Amino acid sequence: MKKADLVLGIYLLAAIIFFIVPIPSILLDALLALNIGIALSILFNALFSREALSMSSFPTLLLFTTIFRISLNVSSTKLILSKGDAGNVVNTFGNFVGGGNLVIGMIVFAILILVQFMVINKGSERVAEVSARFTLDAMPGKQMAIDADLNTGAITDEEAKAKRQKIQDEASFFGAMDGATKYVKGDAVAGLIITFVNFIGGLITGMIMQGMSVNDAVSKYTILTIGDGLCSQIPSLLISLSTGILVTKVSKEADIADVLIEQLFSIPKVLYIVGGSMCFLAVVTPLSTPIFLAYGAAFLAAGYSIQGKVGQKEIEEEVNADEEEAEEIRRPENVVSLLQVDPIELEFGYGIIPLADVNQGGDLLDRVVMIRRQIALELGCVVPMIRLRDNIQLNPNQYVIKIKGVPVSEGEILFDHYMAMNPGYVEEEITGIPTFEPSFHLPAIWITESQRERAESMGYTVVDPPSIIATHLTEVIRSHLDELLTRQDVQNLIDNVQEANSTLIAELVPKLLGVGEIQKVLQNLLREGISIRDLITIFETLADYAPTTRDTDVLTEYARQNLKRAISNKYFPVNETTSVVTLDPKVEQEIMNSVKQTEQGAYLALDPETKQSIINALQTEVTKLEDLGKNPIVITSPIVRMYFKKLTEEYFKELIVVSYNEIEANVELQSVGMVTV
């Protein structure tokens, strides 16, 4: 057992024992002195702690000291009623504070009780209650602010975790303090009752059991009662004061002494007014002239001194600011910091700021969080932090999406408007401002809030501005996710898999493949929209085939074939016949004959005329599928798939190319055409 645990256990056990076992007066003196010392220690710790959480254990400490103090009060009561003597400390407090006068002693004691009970306890209880309520009410807003800073990259995950923990600690602390102040209030009431019992019981004991006269009994037991009450109420008052200081702390970064001095004596004109007022009262009124003049002169001198310091401080701050600005320009790190490129940026004009400002009801930051979650679940890849910033050079309602510092897409919205899109079956038109949906470039109409309900009842798809931006951003990220996947991201994915599959990773990395080669395979999959969430299957496939080939394109094809369940589920709905286009075997043979192998990998060397013929034939077949409202899907043999995809990706961005080995046996297909030349 640690020494601290032992001391704490003895402290609490002693408090319980004192309720039952009588203790000698000399031990009571020592314990009363200890009680006063602990109370002073708590007071000054509360006074000089930089923030309330520095004494997060205060509610528990309050309970321990309260029960200990009450046990001492009970022990002193036993000694007063049984022996008429409670030791040196109690007698000294009773005689010294009252100055040998019973009336003065009783008045001082009564004032002490009233100050503690009516002023400090009542105020501390109310402040603790309000602090607890406002702290709990502010928790959601603080959590959202932390999430916003995390999404914009202003803080790291570790800093966000620490901030969230601090918010929870504050809520727990102020909630506990709200209840703990009841201990202080109850302690004051208990002290008052015990004092009354001591007084009445002492009179009865003195007169009946000891045969004392009324005057002698009153004189003796009143002094003992006052002394006992002061011995318990002064430490109680100190801890009540500590409670009030702790729950009223505002400063988070400075000692309370520094804060009070700075706030009270930092404005020269305030000191001039106070000094002048004191001198005026000294001269005009019958008040003590020397005292008031002395204070007035002191305030005026302090104001003059502080005014000089304030002026000097302003000059120093101005000089320091100029020097820092010049130094910042000269620093080589200043140029280096400009070289950093954010993976994803969303820049917008000032008209869109309300959508991103939480204080104005904007939820764009929350939608950014959901985008990262959605893509992680859908494609198994962690999206980098998305930087949101306003740009006054843009049009007020314009926004630009950048990938690695380069604009890749943009859009424009109308604030307080909604975008209505015809899904294809709505015949009745609605009036509005014609536009195009930025994600898929579909025709749309801007309508007002008053038209929204009517447009929805007619069958239009109605979308609000934040959803438009979020959808556009999602599609851009999805189409560029392969570029955003870095080697470090791949290493993080490998580390996650390694926790439960150490044998697999030990075999694969770095014996068979390096991180860069695995990165290329994952990028190839993401480029065609294939989820890499099932990393174990992908890594198992790479471990199987890497001993025979290190061509990342070939390894990608093997991985796709082992992911055929996911591919079939993505492109071919269950219990539904899917219309597709096939590839003429002659075209496949022509493509394979044009493949050239090099040390850097294979590439396609088709002559321009043949290439153009294949593209034209493919355009015809794709048009057929689009006219049927189907996704353009081409089925090829496994060996040709990757070359045909490379051949057509520049001309058909949305074309889906799947090999026969990537299709589940229960999938029903219907060929509506064949690409032939």
C-alpha positions as CSV (number, residue, x, y, z in Angstrom):
1,M,0.0,0.0,0.0
2,K,1.3,3.5,-0.9
3,K,1.9,6.0,1.9
4,A,-0.7,8.4,0.4
5,D,-3.3,5.6,0.5
6,L,-2.4,4.8,4.1
7,V,-2.6,8.4,5.3
8,L,-6.0,8.9,3.6
9,G,-7.3,5.7,5.1
10,I,-6.2,6.7,8.6
11,Y,-7.7,10.2,8.1
12,L,-11.1,8.8,7.3
13,L,-11.0,6.0,9.8
14,A,-10.1,8.5,12.6
15,A,-13.1,10.6,11.7
16,I,-15.4,7.6,12.2
17,I,-13.7,6.5,15.4
18,F,-14.0,10.0,16.9
19,F,-17.8,9.7,16.7
20,I,-17.7,6.7,19.0
21,V,-14.5,6.8,21.2
22,P,-13.8,9.7,23.5
23,I,-10.4,11.3,23.0
24,P,-8.2,13.3,25.5
25,S,-8.0,17.0,25.3
26,I,-4.3,17.1,24.3
27,L,-5.1,14.9,21.2
28,L,-8.1,17.1,20.4
29,D,-5.8,20.2,20.5
30,A,-3.5,18.5,18.0
31,L,-6.3,17.5,15.7
32,L,-8.0,20.9,15.8
33,A,-4.6,22.5,14.8
34,L,-4.3,19.9,12.0
35,N,-7.8,20.8,10.8
36,I,-7.0,24.5,10.7
37,G,-3.7,23.8,8.7
38,I,-5.6,21.6,6.2
39,A,-8.2,24.3,5.7
40,L,-5.5,27.0,5.1
41,S,-3.8,24.7,2.6
42,I,-7.0,24.2,0.7
43,L,-7.7,27.9,0.7
44,F,-4.4,28.9,-0.8
45,N,-4.3,26.1,-3.3
46,A,-7.7,27.3,-4.5
47,L,-6.5,30.9,-4.6
48,F,-3.4,30.3,-6.6
49,S,-4.5,27.5,-8.9
50,R,-4.5,28.6,-12.5
51,E,-7.9,27.1,-13.3
52,A,-10.7,25.2,-11.5
53,L,-9.6,21.8,-13.0
54,S,-6.3,22.2,-11.2
55,M,-8.2,21.1,-8.1
56,S,-10.5,18.6,-9.8
57,S,-10.6,16.5,-6.6
58,F,-12.0,19.4,-4.6
59,P,-15.6,17.9,-4.2
60,T,-14.1,14.7,-2.7
61,L,-11.8,16.7,-0.5
62,L,-14.7,18.8,0.6
63,L,-16.6,15.7,1.8
64,F,-13.5,14.3,3.6
65,T,-12.8,17.5,5.5
66,T,-16.5,18.1,6.4
67,I,-16.8,14.7,8.0
68,F,-13.5,15.1,9.8
69,R,-14.5,18.5,11.1
70,I,-17.9,17.3,12.3
71,S,-16.3,14.4,14.1
72,L,-14.0,16.8,16.0
73,N,-17.0,18.9,16.9
74,V,-18.7,15.9,18.3
75,S,-15.5,15.0,20.3
76,S,-15.2,18.5,21.7
77,T,-18.9,18.4,22.7
78,K,-18.3,15.2,24.7
79,L,-15.4,16.8,26.5
80,I,-17.4,20.0,27.3
81,L,-20.4,18.2,28.6
82,S,-18.5,15.5,30.5
83,K,-15.5,17.3,31.9
84,G,-16.2,21.0,31.4
85,D,-12.8,21.3,29.6
86,A,-12.1,20.8,25.8
87,G,-8.5,21.6,25.8
88,N,-6.2,24.6,25.2
89,V,-7.3,25.4,21.7
90,V,-11.0,25.6,22.5
91,N,-10.4,27.7,25.7
92,T,-8.0,30.1,23.9
93,F,-10.5,30.7,21.0
94,G,-13.3,31.3,23.5
95,N,-11.3,33.8,25.7
96,F,-9.1,35.5,23.1
97,V,-11.7,36.2,20.4
98,G,-14.3,37.5,22.9
99,G,-11.6,39.5,24.8
100,G,-12.9,38.0,28.1
101,N,-16.3,39.6,27.4
102,L,-19.2,37.1,26.9
103,V,-21.4,39.5,25.0
104,I,-18.6,40.4,22.6
105,G,-17.7,36.8,22.1
106,M,-21.3,35.8,21.3
107,I,-21.7,38.7,18.9
108,V,-18.5,37.9,17.0
109,F,-19.5,34.2,16.8
110,A,-23.0,35.1,15.6
111,I,-21.6,37.4,12.9
112,L,-19.2,34.7,11.8
113,I,-22.0,32.2,11.4
114,L,-24.2,34.7,9.5
115,V,-21.3,35.7,7.1
116,Q,-20.6,32.0,6.3
117,F,-24.2,30.9,6.0
118,M,-25.9,33.8,4.4
119,V,-23.1,35.3,2.2
120,I,-20.4,32.8,1.3
121,N,-22.3,29.6,1.3
122,K,-25.4,31.0,-0.4
123,G,-23.4,32.7,-3.1
124,S,-21.1,29.7,-3.7
125,E,-24.1,27.4,-4.0
126,R,-25.7,29.6,-6.6
127,V,-22.6,30.1,-8.6
128,A,-21.9,26.4,-8.6
129,E,-25.4,25.6,-9.8
130,V,-25.3,28.1,-12.6
131,S,-21.7,27.1,-13.6
132,A,-22.8,23.4,-13.8
133,R,-25.8,24.3,-15.9
134,F,-24.0,26.5,-18.4
135,T,-21.1,24.1,-18.6
136,L,-23.4,21.2,-19.6
137,D,-25.4,23.4,-22.0
138,A,-22.1,24.6,-23.7
139,M,-20.8,21.0,-24.2
140,P,-22.4,20.4,-27.7
141,G,-21.1,23.7,-29.0
142,K,-17.6,23.1,-27.7
143,Q,-17.6,19.6,-29.2
144,M,-18.7,20.9,-32.6
145,A,-16.0,23.6,-32.5
146,I,-13.4,20.9,-31.8
147,D,-14.7,18.9,-34.7
148,A,-14.6,21.9,-36.9
149,D,-10.9,22.7,-36.0
150,L,-10.0,19.0,-36.5
151,N,-11.6,19.0,-40.0
152,T,-9.9,22.1,-41.1
153,G,-6.6,20.9,-39.8
154,A,-6.2,23.6,-37.2
155,I,-5.5,20.9,-34.5
156,T,-4.3,17.3,-34.5
157,D,-6.2,14.2,-33.4
158,E,-4.2,14.2,-30.2
159,E,-5.1,17.8,-29.4
160,A,-8.7,17.2,-30.3
161,K,-8.8,14.2,-27.9
162,A,-7.2,16.2,-25.1
163,K,-9.7,19.1,-25.7
164,R,-12.7,16.7,-25.6
165,Q,-11.4,15.1,-22.4
166,K,-11.0,18.5,-20.8
167,I,-14.6,19.4,-21.7
168,Q,-15.8,16.2,-20.1
169,D,-13.7,16.8,-17.0
170,E,-15.1,20.4,-16.7
171,A,-18.7,19.0,-16.9
172,S,-18.0,16.4,-14.3
173,F,-16.2,18.8,-12.0
174,F,-18.9,21.6,-12.0
175,G,-21.6,18.9,-11.8
176,A,-19.9,17.5,-8.7
177,M,-19.3,21.0,-7.3
178,D,-23.0,21.7,-7.6
179,G,-23.7,18.9,-5.2
180,A,-20.6,19.4,-3.0
181,T,-21.7,22.9,-2.1
182,K,-24.6,21.3,-0.2
183,Y,-22.0,19.7,2.1
184,V,-20.8,23.2,3.1
185,K,-24.3,24.5,3.7
186,G,-25.2,21.4,5.7
187,D,-21.9,21.8,7.7
188,A,-22.8,25.3,8.7
189,V,-26.3,24.3,9.8
190,A,-24.8,21.3,11.8
191,G,-22.3,23.6,13.5
192,L,-25.0,26.0,14.6
193,I,-27.1,23.1,16.0
194,I,-24.1,21.7,17.8
195,T,-23.3,25.1,19.3
196,F,-26.8,25.4,20.6
197,V,-26.7,21.9,22.1
198,N,-23.4,22.7,23.8
199,F,-24.8,25.9,25.4
200,I,-28.0,24.3,26.7
201,G,-26.4,21.0,27.6
202,G,-23.5,22.9,29.4
203,L,-25.9,25.0,31.5
204,I,-27.9,21.9,32.5
205,T,-24.7,19.9,33.3
206,G,-23.2,22.8,35.3
207,M,-26.2,23.6,37.4
208,I,-27.7,20.1,37.9
209,M,-24.7,17.8,37.9
210,Q,-22.0,20.1,39.2
211,G,-24.1,22.3,41.4
212,M,-22.9,25.6,39.9
213,S,-24.8,28.8,40.0
214,V,-26.5,30.2,36.9
215,N,-23.9,32.9,36.4
216,D,-21.0,30.5,36.8
217,A,-22.5,28.0,34.5
218,V,-23.3,30.7,31.9
219,S,-19.8,32.2,32.2
220,K,-18.0,28.8,31.9
221,Y,-20.0,27.0,29.2
222,T,-20.6,30.1,27.1
223,I,-16.9,30.6,26.7
224,L,-16.4,26.9,25.9
225,T,-19.3,26.9,23.5
226,I,-18.0,29.9,21.7
227,G,-14.5,28.5,21.6
228,D,-15.7,25.2,20.2
229,G,-17.9,26.9,17.7
230,L,-15.0,29.1,16.5
231,C,-12.7,26.1,16.3
232,S,-15.0,24.4,13.8
233,Q,-16.5,27.4,12.0
234,I,-13.2,29.1,11.2
235,P,-11.9,26.1,9.2
236,S,-15.4,25.7,7.7
237,L,-15.3,29.4,6.7
238,L,-11.9,28.9,5.1
239,I,-13.2,25.9,3.0
240,S,-16.4,27.8,2.1
241,L,-14.2,30.6,0.9
242,S,-12.1,28.1,-1.1
243,T,-15.3,26.8,-2.7
244,G,-16.4,30.3,-3.7
245,I,-13.0,31.1,-5.1
246,L,-12.8,27.9,-7.1
247,V,-16.3,28.1,-8.7
248,T,-15.8,31.8,-9.6
249,K,-12.5,31.4,-11.3
250,V,-12.5,32.9,-14.8
251,S,-8.9,33.1,-15.8
252,K,-7.4,30.0,-17.4
253,E,-3.8,31.1,-17.9
254,A,-2.8,33.4,-15.0
255,D,-2.7,33.5,-11.2
256,I,-5.7,35.2,-9.7
257,A,-3.4,37.8,-8.0
258,D,-2.0,38.9,-11.3
259,V,-5.5,39.1,-12.8
260,L,-6.9,41.1,-10.0
261,I,-4.0,43.6,-9.9
262,E,-4.0,44.0,-13.6
263,Q,-7.8,44.5,-13.8
264,L,-8.0,46.9,-10.9
265,F,-5.0,49.1,-11.4
266,S,-4.4,49.1,-15.2
267,I,-6.3,52.2,-16.2
268,P,-4.7,55.5,-15.2
269,K,-7.8,57.7,-15.5
270,V,-9.7,55.5,-13.0
271,L,-6.9,56.0,-10.4
272,Y,-6.9,59.8,-11.1
273,I,-10.7,59.9,-10.5
274,V,-10.4,57.9,-7.3
275,G,-7.5,60.0,-6.0
276,G,-9.3,63.2,-6.8
277,S,-12.4,62.0,-5.0
278,M,-10.5,61.0,-1.9
279,C,-8.8,64.4,-1.7
280,F,-12.2,66.2,-2.3
281,L,-13.7,64.2,0.6
282,A,-10.7,65.1,2.8
283,V,-11.1,68.9,2.2
284,V,-14.8,69.4,2.0
285,T,-16.2,66.9,4.6
286,P,-15.4,66.4,8.3
287,L,-13.7,63.1,7.5
288,S,-10.1,62.5,8.7
289,T,-8.1,64.9,6.5
290,P,-4.7,63.3,6.9
291,I,-5.9,59.8,6.2
292,F,-8.0,60.7,3.1
293,L,-5.4,63.0,1.7
294,A,-2.7,60.3,2.1
295,Y,-4.9,57.8,0.2
296,G,-5.8,60.4,-2.4
297,A,-2.1,61.2,-3.0
298,A,-1.3,57.5,-3.2
299,F,-3.9,56.9,-5.9
300,L,-2.8,59.9,-7.9
301,A,0.8,58.8,-7.7
302,A,-0.1,55.3,-8.8
303,G,-2.1,56.6,-11.8
304,Y,0.8,58.8,-12.9
305,S,3.2,55.9,-12.6
306,I,1.0,53.5,-14.5
307,Q,0.3,56.0,-17.2
308,G,4.0,56.2,-17.9
309,K,4.3,52.4,-18.0
310,V,1.3,52.1,-20.3
311,G,2.8,54.6,-22.8
312,Q,6.2,52.9,-22.6
313,K,4.5,49.5,-23.1
314,E,2.6,50.7,-26.2
315,I,5.8,52.0,-27.7
316,E,7.6,48.7,-27.0
317,E,4.8,46.7,-28.4
318,E,4.8,48.8,-31.6
319,V,8.5,48.4,-32.0
320,N,8.4,44.7,-31.3
321,A,5.6,44.2,-33.8
322,D,7.6,46.0,-36.5
323,E,10.7,43.9,-35.6
324,E,8.7,40.7,-35.6
325,E,7.2,41.6,-39.0
326,A,10.6,42.3,-40.5
327,E,12.1,39.2,-38.9
328,E,9.3,37.1,-40.2
329,I,9.9,38.3,-43.8
330,R,13.7,37.6,-43.4
331,R,13.2,34.1,-41.9
332,P,13.9,31.3,-44.4
333,E,11.2,29.2,-42.7
334,N,8.6,31.8,-43.9
335,V,9.3,30.7,-47.5
336,V,9.4,27.0,-46.5
337,S,5.9,27.2,-44.9
338,L,4.5,28.5,-48.2
339,L,5.6,25.3,-49.9
340,Q,3.1,23.2,-48.0
341,V,0.2,22.1,-50.2
342,D,-3.1,20.9,-48.7
343,P,-4.4,17.7,-50.2
344,I,-8.0,19.0,-50.4
345,E,-9.2,22.5,-50.2
346,L,-12.6,24.1,-50.5
347,E,-12.4,27.8,-51.1
348,F,-15.6,29.9,-51.2
349,G,-16.7,33.5,-51.6
350,Y,-17.9,35.6,-48.7
351,G,-21.5,34.9,-49.6
352,I,-21.1,31.2,-48.7
353,I,-19.5,31.9,-45.3
354,P,-22.8,31.6,-43.4
355,L,-23.1,28.0,-44.6
356,A,-19.7,27.2,-42.9
357,D,-20.1,29.3,-39.8
358,V,-21.6,27.3,-36.9
359,N,-22.5,30.5,-35.1
360,Q,-24.8,31.4,-38.0
361,G,-26.4,28.0,-38.2
362,G,-24.2,26.6,-40.9
363,D,-23.7,22.9,-41.0
364,L,-21.1,22.6,-43.8
365,L,-18.4,21.5,-41.4
366,D,-20.6,18.7,-40.1
367,R,-21.2,17.6,-43.7
368,V,-17.4,17.5,-44.3
369,V,-17.1,15.1,-41.3
370,M,-19.8,12.9,-42.8
371,I,-18.1,13.0,-46.2
372,R,-14.9,11.5,-44.7
373,R,-17.0,8.9,-42.9
374,Q,-19.0,8.0,-46.0
375,I,-16.0,7.5,-48.2
376,A,-14.1,5.5,-45.5
377,L,-17.1,3.1,-45.3
378,E,-17.7,3.0,-49.1
379,L,-14.1,2.8,-50.4
380,G,-12.1,1.8,-47.3
381,C,-9.8,4.8,-47.6
382,V,-9.2,7.6,-45.1
383,V,-9.7,11.0,-46.7
384,P,-7.1,13.6,-45.7
385,M,-8.1,16.7,-43.8
386,I,-10.3,19.0,-45.9
387,R,-9.2,22.6,-45.6
388,L,-12.1,25.1,-45.7
389,R,-11.2,28.8,-46.3
390,D,-12.9,31.9,-47.6
391,N,-11.4,33.7,-50.6
392,I,-12.4,37.3,-51.3
393,Q,-11.1,37.0,-54.8
394,L,-13.9,34.7,-55.7
395,N,-17.4,35.8,-56.6
396,P,-19.6,36.0,-53.5
397,N,-21.5,32.8,-54.3
398,Q,-18.7,30.9,-56.0
399,Y,-16.7,28.0,-54.6
400,V,-13.6,26.2,-55.9
401,I,-12.4,22.7,-55.0
402,K,-8.7,22.1,-55.2
403,I,-6.7,18.9,-55.1
404,K,-3.1,19.4,-54.0
405,G,-3.4,23.2,-54.6
406,V,-4.7,22.9,-58.1
407,P,-8.4,23.8,-58.9
408,V,-10.1,20.8,-60.4
409,S,-13.8,21.8,-60.2
410,E,-15.9,24.8,-59.2
411,G,-19.5,25.8,-58.8
412,E,-21.8,28.6,-57.9
413,I,-24.9,28.6,-55.7
414,L,-27.6,31.1,-54.8
415,F,-27.9,31.7,-51.1
416,D,-31.5,31.2,-49.7
417,H,-32.4,29.3,-52.8
418,Y,-32.9,25.6,-53.6
419,M,-31.9,23.6,-56.6
420,A,-34.7,21.7,-58.3
421,M,-33.9,18.9,-60.7
422,N,-36.3,17.0,-63.0
423,P,-35.7,13.2,-62.5
424,G,-37.0,12.7,-66.0
425,Y,-40.7,12.0,-65.5
426,V,-42.0,15.4,-64.4
427,E,-43.9,17.0,-67.3
428,E,-45.0,20.2,-65.6
429,E,-42.4,22.9,-65.5
430,I,-41.6,25.3,-62.6
431,T,-40.4,28.8,-62.9
432,G,-36.9,29.7,-61.7
433,I,-33.4,30.5,-62.7
434,P,-31.9,27.9,-65.1
435,T,-28.6,26.4,-64.1
436,F,-26.6,23.1,-64.1
437,E,-26.0,20.8,-61.1
438,P,-22.2,21.0,-60.5
439,S,-21.5,17.4,-59.7
440,F,-23.0,15.7,-62.7
441,H,-23.7,18.7,-64.9
442,L,-27.4,18.0,-65.1
443,P,-29.9,20.7,-66.0
444,A,-31.6,22.3,-62.9
445,I,-33.5,25.3,-61.7
446,W,-32.9,27.7,-58.8
447,I,-36.2,28.2,-56.9
448,T,-37.1,30.1,-53.7
449,E,-38.1,28.8,-50.3
450,S,-41.8,29.5,-51.1
451,Q,-41.6,27.2,-54.3
452,R,-39.9,24.3,-52.5
453,E,-43.0,22.5,-51.3
454,R,-44.8,22.8,-54.6
455,A,-41.7,21.5,-56.5
456,E,-41.4,18.5,-54.3
457,S,-45.1,17.7,-54.7
458,M,-44.7,17.8,-58.5
459,G,-41.9,15.3,-58.3
460,Y,-38.8,17.5,-58.6
461,T,-35.7,16.6,-56.6
462,V,-35.1,19.6,-54.4
463,V,-31.6,20.1,-52.8
464,D,-30.4,22.9,-50.5
465,P,-27.1,24.7,-51.1
466,P,-25.0,22.9,-48.4
467,S,-26.1,19.5,-49.9
468,I,-25.1,20.7,-53.4
469,I,-21.6,21.7,-52.2
470,A,-21.2,18.5,-50.1
471,T,-22.3,16.2,-53.0
472,H,-19.9,18.0,-55.4
473,L,-17.1,17.7,-53.0
474,T,-17.8,14.0,-52.4
475,E,-17.7,13.3,-56.1
476,V,-14.5,15.2,-56.7
477,I,-12.8,13.4,-53.8
478,R,-14.1,10.0,-55.0
479,S,-12.7,10.6,-58.5
480,H,-9.3,11.8,-57.2
481,L,-9.0,9.4,-54.3
482,D,-6.2,7.4,-55.9
483,E,-4.1,10.6,-56.2
484,L,-4.6,11.4,-52.5
485,L,-3.5,7.9,-51.3
486,T,0.1,8.4,-50.1
487,R,2.7,5.9,-49.0
488,Q,2.2,7.0,-45.4
489,D,-1.5,6.3,-45.8
490,V,-0.7,2.8,-47.1
491,Q,1.7,2.2,-44.2
492,N,-1.1,3.2,-41.8
493,L,-3.5,0.7,-43.5
494,I,-0.8,-2.0,-43.3
495,D,-0.3,-1.3,-39.6
496,N,-4.0,-1.6,-39.0
497,V,-4.1,-5.0,-40.7
498,Q,-1.0,-6.2,-38.9
499,E,-2.6,-5.9,-35.5
500,A,-4.8,-9.0,-36.3
501,N,-2.9,-10.5,-39.2
502,S,0.8,-10.3,-38.4
503,T,1.7,-13.4,-40.3
504,L,0.3,-12.1,-43.5
505,I,2.1,-8.8,-43.3
506,A,5.3,-10.4,-42.3
507,E,5.2,-12.5,-45.4
508,L,4.1,-9.7,-47.8
509,V,6.0,-6.6,-46.6
510,P,8.8,-6.0,-47.4
511,K,9.8,-9.5,-48.5
512,L,7.6,-9.7,-51.6
513,L,6.4,-6.2,-52.2
514,G,7.4,-2.7,-51.0
515,V,5.0,-0.1,-49.7
516,G,5.2,1.8,-53.0
517,E,4.2,-1.3,-55.0
518,I,1.2,-2.0,-52.7
519,Q,0.3,1.7,-53.1
520,K,0.1,1.4,-56.9
521,V,-2.2,-1.6,-56.6
522,L,-4.5,0.2,-54.2
523,Q,-4.5,3.3,-56.4
524,N,-5.4,1.2,-59.5
525,L,-8.4,-0.2,-57.6
526,L,-9.5,3.2,-56.3
527,R,-9.1,4.8,-59.7
528,E,-11.9,2.5,-61.0
529,G,-14.1,2.9,-57.9
530,I,-13.3,-0.5,-56.3
531,S,-13.4,-0.5,-52.5
532,I,-10.2,-1.4,-50.8
533,R,-11.9,-1.9,-47.5
534,D,-11.3,-5.7,-47.7
535,L,-7.6,-5.3,-47.3
536,I,-7.0,-8.8,-46.0
537,T,-8.3,-10.3,-49.3
538,I,-6.2,-7.9,-51.3
539,F,-3.1,-8.6,-49.3
540,E,-3.7,-12.3,-49.4
541,T,-3.9,-12.1,-53.2
542,L,-0.7,-10.1,-53.5
543,A,1.1,-12.5,-51.2
544,D,-0.1,-15.4,-53.5
545,Y,0.9,-13.9,-56.8
546,A,3.8,-11.5,-56.0
547,P,6.4,-14.4,-56.1
548,T,5.6,-14.9,-59.8
549,T,5.2,-11.2,-60.9
550,R,5.8,-7.8,-59.5
551,D,3.9,-6.0,-62.3
552,T,1.4,-3.9,-60.3
553,D,-1.1,-3.8,-63.2
554,V,-1.2,-7.6,-63.3
555,L,-1.4,-7.9,-59.5
556,T,-4.3,-5.5,-59.6
557,E,-6.2,-7.8,-62.0
558,Y,-5.6,-10.7,-59.7
559,A,-6.9,-8.7,-56.8
560,R,-10.0,-7.6,-58.8
561,Q,-10.8,-11.3,-59.5
562,N,-10.6,-12.2,-55.9
563,L,-12.9,-9.2,-55.1
564,K,-15.5,-10.4,-57.7
565,R,-18.2,-10.6,-55.0
566,A,-17.8,-6.9,-54.2
567,I,-17.6,-6.0,-57.9
568,S,-20.7,-8.0,-58.8
569,N,-22.6,-6.5,-55.9
570,K,-21.6,-3.0,-57.0
571,Y,-22.4,-3.2,-60.7
572,F,-24.9,-6.1,-61.1
573,P,-28.1,-6.0,-58.9
574,V,-29.3,-9.3,-57.5
575,N,-32.4,-10.8,-59.2
576,E,-32.1,-8.4,-62.1
577,T,-30.8,-8.8,-65.6
578,T,-28.1,-6.3,-66.4
579,S,-27.6,-5.0,-69.9
580,V,-24.0,-5.0,-71.0
581,V,-21.8,-4.7,-74.1
582,T,-19.2,-7.4,-75.1
583,L,-16.0,-7.2,-77.0
584,D,-15.5,-8.9,-80.3
585,P,-12.8,-11.7,-80.0
586,K,-11.1,-10.2,-83.1
587,V,-10.8,-6.9,-81.3
588,E,-9.4,-8.6,-78.3
589,Q,-6.9,-10.4,-80.4
590,E,-5.9,-7.2,-82.1
591,I,-5.4,-5.5,-78.7
592,M,-3.3,-8.4,-77.4
593,N,-1.1,-8.4,-80.5
594,S,-0.4,-4.7,-79.9
595,V,0.8,-5.1,-76.3
596,K,4.5,-4.4,-75.9
597,Q,6.5,-5.6,-72.8
598,T,9.3,-3.5,-71.3
599,E,11.2,-3.4,-68.1
600,Q,8.9,-0.7,-66.9
601,G,5.8,-2.7,-67.7
602,A,3.5,-3.4,-70.6
603,Y,1.9,-0.7,-72.9
604,L,-0.5,-0.7,-75.9
605,A,0.9,0.2,-79.3
606,L,-2.2,0.3,-81.5
607,D,-2.0,2.1,-84.8
608,P,-4.2,5.3,-84.8
609,E,-6.7,4.1,-87.4
610,T,-7.5,0.9,-85.5
611,K,-7.7,2.8,-82.2
612,Q,-10.1,5.3,-83.6
613,S,-12.3,2.5,-85.1
614,I,-12.5,0.8,-81.7
615,I,-13.4,4.1,-80.0
616,N,-16.1,4.8,-82.6
617,A,-17.6,1.3,-82.3
618,L,-17.6,1.6,-78.5
619,Q,-19.3,5.0,-78.7
620,T,-22.1,3.5,-80.7
621,E,-22.7,0.7,-78.2
622,V,-22.4,2.9,-75.2
623,T,-25.0,5.2,-76.7
624,K,-27.4,2.2,-76.9
625,L,-27.0,1.6,-73.2
626,E,-27.4,5.2,-72.2
627,D,-30.6,5.4,-74.3
628,L,-31.9,2.5,-72.2
629,G,-31.0,4.4,-69.1
630,K,-28.4,1.8,-68.1
631,N,-24.8,2.2,-66.9
632,P,-22.2,1.7,-69.7
633,I,-20.6,-1.7,-68.9
634,V,-18.3,-3.6,-71.2
635,I,-17.4,-7.2,-70.5
636,T,-14.1,-8.5,-71.7
637,S,-11.8,-11.5,-71.2
638,P,-9.5,-11.2,-68.2
639,I,-6.3,-10.8,-70.1
640,V,-7.6,-7.9,-72.2
641,R,-9.5,-6.0,-69.5
642,M,-6.7,-3.7,-68.2
643,Y,-5.5,-2.8,-71.7
644,F,-9.0,-2.0,-73.0
645,K,-9.6,0.2,-69.9
646,K,-6.4,2.1,-70.6
647,L,-7.3,2.5,-74.2
648,T,-10.7,4.0,-73.5
649,E,-10.3,5.9,-70.2
650,E,-9.4,9.1,-71.9
651,Y,-12.6,9.1,-74.0
652,F,-15.1,7.5,-71.6
653,K,-14.6,8.6,-68.0
654,E,-17.6,6.7,-66.7
655,L,-17.1,3.5,-68.7
656,I,-17.1,0.4,-66.5
657,V,-14.9,-2.4,-67.8
658,V,-15.3,-5.8,-66.1
659,S,-13.8,-9.2,-67.0
660,Y,-15.7,-12.4,-67.0
661,N,-13.6,-13.6,-64.0
662,E,-14.9,-10.7,-61.9
663,I,-18.5,-11.7,-62.2
664,E,-20.3,-14.0,-59.8
665,A,-21.9,-17.2,-61.3
666,N,-25.4,-16.2,-60.3
667,V,-25.3,-12.8,-62.1
668,E,-27.7,-12.5,-65.0
669,L,-26.4,-10.6,-68.0
670,Q,-27.9,-9.5,-71.3
671,S,-25.7,-8.4,-74.2
672,V,-27.2,-5.6,-76.2
673,G,-24.3,-5.1,-78.5
674,M,-20.7,-6.0,-79.4
675,V,-17.7,-3.7,-80.0
676,T,-16.4,-4.8,-83.4
677,V,-14.4,-3.2,-86.2
